[in-house]
Amino acid sequence: MVDEPKIELYVKSSEDGESIGANPFSQRLAMILMFKGCTFTLNTVDMKRAPDVLKALAPGTQPPFLIYNNEVKTDVNKIEEFLEENLTAPQYPSMTPKYKESNSAGNDVFQKFSAYIKNPSPAQEDNLQKSMLRSLLKLDMYLKNPLPHELACDPKMAVSKRKFLDGDNLTLPDCNLLPKLHIINIVCKHYRNFEIPKSLEGISHYLQNAEELKAFKYTCPNPNEIILFYRDVVKKMP
């Protein structure tokens, strides 16, 4: 077995300065490292006292960032690619999806969510909510449609039985999407009295499977932390 690399992940802390803050990019990287099963140190950076920490470790950048064998890496997308290229089978599971469509499934949902919660106009509320719902419905359809390898086993399969976007194993697109869906549910419920509809059974099934996965459950920020973080982001309705 090859020696394990020394990995440190730095993320923004919560309001208390200790636990993981409400940042989907931080959770994304933590999920990858946890699912890979590698040893790593998770460091939370209190942004109120951050300048000294960041000046010493990664000047000119913001968490999340990674230190891999003493080399600092700051771009989230490039960190994801780097980890997949360097933490490889057989020692670590591959997280590259088989289907290119899995990479883009749900890729506009968070953008539609942001437009919805930042809207201060009651006149636009319904249209923006419907726009977000259309994106969620498109994601739901992708999750429910059987993938080619499922149809190869059961040509008559009408609804997919897979757990995640690309199959029964977590892949990189899941680590990007799941933290965002988690935030959407918590923020919309608290500030807009709206949740992802249970009738979207593909998404409901997807989130239930995520909640049973250690890599997701143990990296989720506290719901109250998410609510606090978004208190200055959500526009109040008059």
C-alpha positions in Angstrom: 0.0 0.0 0.0 1.2 3.5 -0.9 1.8 5.9 2.0 -1.1 8.1 2.6 -0.7 11.8 1.7 -0.9 14.4 4.4 -4.2 16.3 3.7 -5.6 19.3 5.5 -8.9 20.9 4.5 -9.6 24.4 5.7 -13.2 25.6 5.8 -15.1 28.7 7.1 -16.3 28.1 10.6 -19.8 28.6 11.9 -20.9 31.6 14.0 -19.5 30.0 17.1 -16.1 29.8 15.4 -15.7 26.0 15.9 -18.0 23.8 13.7 -18.4 23.8 9.9 -20.0 26.9 8.4 -22.8 27.0 5.9 -20.8 26.7 2.7 -21.7 24.0 0.0 -18.2 24.1 -1.5 -16.7 23.2 1.9 -19.1 20.3 2.4 -18.4 19.2 -1.2 -14.7 18.8 -0.6 -15.2 17.2 2.8 -17.7 14.7 1.3 -15.1 13.7 -1.3 -12.4 13.1 1.2 -14.6 11.2 3.6 -16.1 9.0 0.9 -12.6 8.3 -0.5 -11.8 7.0 3.0 -8.5 8.9 3.3 -7.1 10.4 6.5 -7.4 14.2 6.6 -7.6 17.0 9.1 -10.5 19.3 9.0 -9.7 22.8 10.2 -12.4 25.5 10.7 -11.3 29.1 10.2 -13.1 31.8 12.2 -13.4 34.6 9.6 -13.6 37.2 12.3 -10.0 36.3 13.2 -9.0 34.9 9.8 -6.4 37.4 8.5 -3.5 36.0 10.5 -4.4 32.4 9.7 -4.9 33.1 6.0 -1.8 35.2 5.7 0.3 32.4 7.1 -1.3 29.6 5.0 -2.9 30.9 1.9 -2.5 34.6 1.4 -5.1 36.2 -0.9 -7.6 33.4 -0.7 -10.7 32.4 1.1 -11.7 29.0 2.6 -12.3 26.3 1.5 -8.7 25.4 0.5 -6.6 22.3 0.7 -3.0 21.6 1.8 -1.8 18.4 0.2 1.6 17.3 1.3 2.4 20.9 2.2 1.2 22.2 -1.2 -1.7 24.7 -1.0 -4.6 24.3 -3.5 -7.3 27.0 -3.6 -9.6 26.4 -6.6 -12.5 24.1 -5.6 -13.0 22.6 -9.1 -9.3 22.0 -9.5 -9.1 20.5 -6.0 -11.8 18.1 -6.9 -10.0 17.1 -10.2 -6.7 16.8 -8.3 -8.1 14.5 -5.6 -9.7 12.3 -8.2 -6.5 12.1 -10.1 -4.3 11.4 -7.1 -6.6 9.3 -4.7 -7.1 6.4 -7.1 -8.1 2.8 -7.1 -7.5 0.3 -5.7 -6.6 2.2 -2.6 -9.4 4.8 -3.0 -12.7 4.5 -4.8 -13.2 6.3 -8.1 -15.8 9.0 -8.0 -15.9 9.8 -11.7 -19.5 9.3 -13.1 -20.1 6.9 -16.0 -22.5 9.2 -17.7 -21.7 12.7 -18.8 -25.4 13.7 -18.1 -24.8 13.1 -14.4 -22.3 16.0 -14.4 -25.0 18.6 -15.4 -28.1 17.2 -13.7 -29.5 19.9 -11.4 -26.8 22.4 -12.3 -29.1 25.4 -12.5 -31.2 24.6 -9.4 -29.0 26.6 -7.0 -29.0 29.6 -9.3 -32.8 29.6 -9.5 -33.0 29.2 -5.7 -30.7 32.3 -5.2 -32.9 34.4 -7.5 -36.0 33.2 -5.6 -34.8 34.0 -2.1 -33.1 37.3 -3.0 -36.3 38.7 -4.6 -37.9 41.5 -2.5 -41.0 41.9 -4.8 -44.2 40.0 -4.0 -45.2 40.4 -7.7 -42.2 38.3 -8.8 -42.5 35.6 -6.0 -44.8 33.2 -7.9 -42.8 33.3 -11.2 -39.4 32.8 -9.4 -40.8 29.9 -7.4 -42.2 28.3 -10.5 -38.8 28.8 -12.3 -37.1 27.0 -9.4 -39.7 24.2 -9.4 -39.1 23.7 -13.2 -35.4 23.1 -12.5 -36.3 20.7 -9.7 -38.7 18.8 -11.8 -36.1 18.4 -14.5 -33.7 17.0 -11.9 -36.4 14.8 -10.6 -37.0 13.3 -14.1 -33.3 12.6 -14.4 -33.3 10.7 -11.1 -36.4 8.7 -12.0 -35.3 7.8 -15.6 -33.4 4.5 -15.6 -29.8 4.7 -16.8 -28.5 2.4 -19.6 -26.9 -0.1 -17.2 -30.2 -0.4 -15.4 -32.1 -1.0 -18.6 -29.5 -3.6 -19.7 -30.5 -5.6 -16.6 -34.2 -4.9 -16.9 -35.4 -3.5 -20.2 -38.9 -3.1 -18.8 -37.8 -0.9 -15.9 -40.0 2.2 -15.8 -38.5 4.0 -12.8 -34.9 3.9 -11.7 -34.0 2.2 -8.4 -30.5 3.8 -8.2 -29.5 5.7 -5.0 -27.6 8.6 -6.5 -27.2 10.6 -9.8 -25.0 8.1 -11.6 -25.8 4.8 -9.9 -25.7 3.3 -6.4 -22.4 4.9 -5.5 -21.6 8.5 -4.6 -19.8 10.4 -7.4 -18.4 13.9 -7.8 -21.6 15.5 -9.1 -23.5 14.3 -6.0 -20.9 16.0 -3.8 -21.7 19.2 -5.6 -25.5 18.9 -5.7 -26.5 17.4 -2.4 -25.1 20.2 -0.1 -27.0 22.7 -2.3 -30.3 20.8 -2.1 -29.9 20.6 1.7 -29.5 24.3 1.9 -32.5 24.9 -0.4 -34.8 22.9 1.8 -33.7 24.5 5.0 -33.6 28.1 3.8 -36.9 28.0 1.8 -38.8 26.3 4.6 -37.6 28.9 7.2 -37.8 32.1 5.2 -40.4 31.3 2.5 -42.6 28.5 4.1 -41.7 26.4 1.1 -40.1 22.9 0.7 -39.0 20.7 -2.2 -42.4 19.0 -2.8 -42.6 15.4 -1.6 -44.3 14.6 -4.9 -40.9 14.9 -6.6 -40.3 11.3 -5.6 -36.9 11.1 -7.4 -35.5 13.9 -5.3 -37.1 12.7 -2.1 -35.6 9.3 -2.6 -32.2 10.9 -3.5 -32.1 13.0 -0.3 -33.2 10.0 1.9 -30.3 8.0 0.5 -27.9 10.9 1.2 -29.0 11.1 4.8 -28.0 7.5 5.3 -24.5 8.1 4.0 -21.8 9.1 6.5 -20.0 11.2 4.0 -23.1 13.5 3.7 -24.5 13.2 7.2 -21.2 13.9 9.0 -20.3 16.9 6.9 -23.6 18.8 7.0 -23.5 22.1 8.8 -26.1 22.6 11.6 -29.5 23.7 10.2 -29.4 26.7 12.5 -26.1 27.7 11.1 -27.5 27.7 7.6 -30.5 29.8 8.8 -28.2 32.3 10.4 -25.9 32.5 7.4 -28.8 33.3 5.1 -30.4 35.9 7.3 -28.6 38.7 5.5 -29.0 37.1 2.1 -32.8 36.5 2.0 -34.8 39.6 1.0 -37.7 40.3 3.3 -41.1 40.6 1.7 -42.8 43.9 2.4 
